[in-house]
Amino acid sequence: MKPVDPRLLRHASGARVHLAGAAIMGLITTGLVLAQAVLLAHLLAGAFGGAGVEALGLPLAALLGVVVMRALTVAAGEALALRAAATVKSQLRGRLVEHTLRLGPGWLAARRPGEIVTLATRGLDALDAYFARFLPQLVLAVLVPIAVLAIVSGADPLSAGVIAATLPLIPVFMILVGLHTRARTERQWALLERLGGHFLDVVAGLPTLKIFNRAAAQASLIKDVTDAHRRATMRTLRVAFLSALVLELLATLAVALVAVEVGLRLLGGGLPYETALLVLLLAPEAYLPLRNVGAQFHASMEGVTAAGRVFEVLETPVPDKAVPPAPAPQGSAHDVASDGFSLKNVSVAFPGRDAPALENVSLSVASGEHVVVMGASGAGKSTLLGLLLRFAEPASGHTSFTGVPVEEWRRNIAWVPQNPYLFAGTVADNIRLGDPGADDDAVRQAASLAGAAEFVEALPDGYQTDLGERGTRLSSGQRQRVALARAFLRDAPLLLLDEPTATLDAENADAIRHTVERLMAGRTVVLATHDHAWTAAADRVIELDAGRLTERRTPAMIGSGTP
């Protein structure tokens, strides 16, 4: 791992001012370290030489001032470094969320959402040690030894030679230990990601686990993952402690060499007392920043490893760019209301799957046409909807909207999934996702059209009632009606629906079906379902089988049982 990851600085331009300030504080600290040693050597030599209080008063006051300034400078440098860390974390979190949204559900489906959550929270929080401890010490590790050697060379060239010969040993051992630690830290972080992702899955699926009496088994699995993370953490800490011992031992032996040769020459009368004191006071200061860099290196590795995972996500190409877009046809996305859309020999493949999810699918949907897509689970219905939503891009073939910017295309779509997600917010906020600029009257009208007004107005605070996470205060049918209200509010020319009644009882399913039929009026509709009841409202029924469009049947053929 590089001591300074340039990607951290490149992705955090707003922190450069604070980092520059921290570096300046490090430079001032270096000067104060030298001044402190010079003043202290002068005071001790004067005191042993019999100088009076009057002669030593001014140097003593200067020394106290230097000590206070050094403490203030170190505190200021740390504060600036922490500000830099906060800025970096904020920017990286924002970019991580933004890029994850751009990558879309298709990319996220292959990963645990809990891993992304762990990266954005616990992972990036660990960057505090990198910016507030490691980087300032790295600056001091460069400046202080050079400054000490410069001062000692002028006072005692022999001692400067000993320090210069022993200083490189510490970085060499730091590199060797760092190479050993890197793999352990990456394993520790991988286990933490796995633990975070699995724990989030368990919490989200707790009702299902309780029903099937599998909660205890999952608790045991979390315990196993936790134990593995604990063992990996302890192994990493063991290496860190041993490396600190090695660095301390090297620094102690190096200072001892300087002390021995200085002491022998001092006894022989070949070295002035004040010069000997200056060398002995500065020698530990030359090694101290390097020792601290080694210690802070281990403390910061978790954050840097997490940041590396974040950069992997940020450097993942957005699917729109994975396939060179074909030129946009005349009419483009904003004419979908009049032109419909088409697919020609489209195939969609996902990593890790032997067969494509869609294979050579050709389909043309006219404006205002209602198309019902049927097929067994895994036949490719959701992939077809994902393609129309631009959550997946074709591996081959052509669509009439391939060259259209994603956001421009999606502005023409209203989407009602099988399990609509309601966010922790008010009813009005959740409906207003369909049109963020809609006023309260428009929200109420959309709720009324979706058949949601009655139960919403019966809630304690009406449209301002907080639904809680995932809309836990509402039933499945009520959540579906809120999703339909979003679609009514969006008023888009293309309506996509995925099993809108699959999770509902017969009575609620029938009521939702009538509401959806009102929503379908005047719009182009693609509806994926297993339920043959939907075919009555279709202009055309198509079937998918193992990713292939194998059959086209009209509602009349379905009703007559024609094969």
TAJOSUL-V821354 format. One record per backbone hydrogen bond with DSSP energy under -0.5 kcal/mol. CO is the residue of the C=O (numbers start at 1). NH is the residue of the N-H. If there is no record, write none. Layout:
CO_NH, CO_NH
This chain:
4_6, 5_8, 5_9, 6_10, 7_11, 9_12, 12_15, 13_16, 15_19, 16_20, 17_21, 18_22, 19_23, 20_24, 21_25, 22_26, 23_27, 24_28, 25_29, 26_30, 27_31, 28_32, 29_33, 30_34, 31_35, 32_36, 33_37, 34_38, 35_39, 36_40, 37_41, 38_42, 39_43, 40_44, 41_45, 42_46, 43_47, 44_48, 45_49, 46_51, 47_50, 52_56, 53_57, 54_58, 56_60, 57_61, 58_62, 59_63, 60_64, 61_65, 62_66, 63_67, 64_68, 65_69, 66_70, 67_71, 68_72, 69_73, 70_74, 71_75, 72_76, 73_77, 74_78, 75_79, 76_80, 77_81, 78_82, 79_83, 80_84, 81_85, 82_86, 83_87, 84_88, 85_89, 86_90, 87_91, 88_92, 89_93, 90_94, 91_95, 92_96, 93_97, 94_98, 95_99, 96_100, 97_101, 98_102, 99_103, 100_104, 103_107, 104_107, 104_108, 105_109, 107_110, 108_111, 111_113, 112_115, 112_116, 113_117, 114_118, 115_119, 116_120, 117_121, 118_123, 119_124, 121_125, 122_126, 123_126, 124_127, 125_128, 126_129, 126_130, 126_303, 127_131, 128_132, 129_133, 129_134, 130_135, 133_137, 134_138, 135_139, 136_140, 137_141, 138_142, 139_142, 139_143, 140_144, 140_145, 142_146, 143_147, 144_148, 145_149, 146_150, 147_151, 148_152, 149_153, 150_154, 151_155, 152_156, 156_160, 157_161, 158_162, 159_163, 160_164, 161_165, 162_166, 163_167, 164_168, 166_169, 166_170, 167_170, 167_171, 168_172, 169_173, 170_174, 171_175, 172_176, 173_177, 174_178, 175_179, 176_180, 177_181, 178_182, 179_183, 180_184, 181_185, 182_186, 183_187, 184_188, 185_189, 186_190, 187_191, 188_192, 189_193, 190_194, 191_195, 192_196, 193_197, 194_198, 195_199, 196_200, 197_201, 198_202, 199_203, 200_204, 201_205, 203_206, 205_209, 206_210, 207_211, 208_212, 209_214, 209_215, 210_213, 214_218, 215_219, 216_220, 217_221, 218_222, 219_223, 220_224, 221_225, 222_226, 223_227, 224_228, 225_229, 226_230, 227_231, 228_232, 229_233, 230_234, 231_235, 232_236, 233_237, 234_238, 235_239, 236_240, 237_241, 238_242, 239_243, 240_244, 241_245, 242_246, 243_247, 244_248, 245_249, 246_250, 247_251, 248_252, 249_253, 250_254, 251_255, 252_256, 253_257, 254_258, 255_259, 256_260, 257_261, 258_262, 259_263, 260_264, 261_265, 262_266, 263_267, 264_268, 265_270, 265_271, 266_269, 272_276, 273_277, 274_278, 275_279, 276_280, 277_281, 278_282, 279_283, 280_284, 281_285, 282_286, 283_286, 283_287, 284_288, 285_289, 287_291, 288_292, 289_293, 290_294, 291_295, 292_296, 293_297, 294_298, 295_299, 296_300, 297_301, 298_302, 300_304, 301_305, 302_306, 303_307, 304_308, 305_309, 306_310, 307_311, 308_312, 309_313, 310_314, 311_315, 313_316, 318_321, 318_322, 319_322, 319_323, 329_332, 331_335, 332_335, 333_336, 335_338, 335_339, 336_340, 341_365, 342_400, 343_363, 344_398, 346_361, 347_395, 347_396, 348_357, 348_358, 350_353, 358_348, 360_362, 361_346, 363_343, 364_366, 365_341, 366_369, 369_371, 369_525, 370_539, 370_540, 371_527, 372_374, 372_542, 373_529, 374_544, 376_379, 379_547, 380_384, 381_385, 382_386, 383_387, 384_388, 385_389, 386_391, 386_392, 387_390, 396_347, 398_344, 399_402, 400_329, 401_404, 405_409, 406_410, 407_411, 409_412, 410_413, 412_494, 414_496, 416_498, 417_420, 420_422, 422_470, 423_425, 425_467, 426_430, 427_431, 428_432, 430_433, 431_434, 432_435, 435_438, 439_443, 440_444, 441_445, 442_446, 443_447, 444_448, 445_449, 446_450, 447_452, 447_453, 448_451, 452_456, 453_457, 454_458, 456_459, 459_462, 461_464, 462_465, 463_428, 465_427, 467_473, 468_471, 469_472, 471_474, 475_479, 476_480, 477_481, 478_482, 479_483, 480_484, 481_485, 482_486, 483_487, 484_488, 485_489, 486_490, 487_491, 493_495, 493_524, 494_414, 495_526, 496_416, 497_499, 497_528, 499_502, 501_504, 505_509, 506_510, 507_511, 508_512, 509_513, 510_514, 511_515, 512_516, 513_517, 514_518, 515_519, 516_520, 517_521, 518_521, 520_523, 524_495, 525_371, 526_497, 527_373, 528_499, 530_532, 531_534, 532_535, 533_536, 534_537, 535_538, 540_372, 541_553, 542_374, 543_550, 543_551, 545_548, 547_359, 548_545, 548_550, 551_543, 553_541, 554_558, 555_559, 556_560, 557_561, 557_562, 558_561
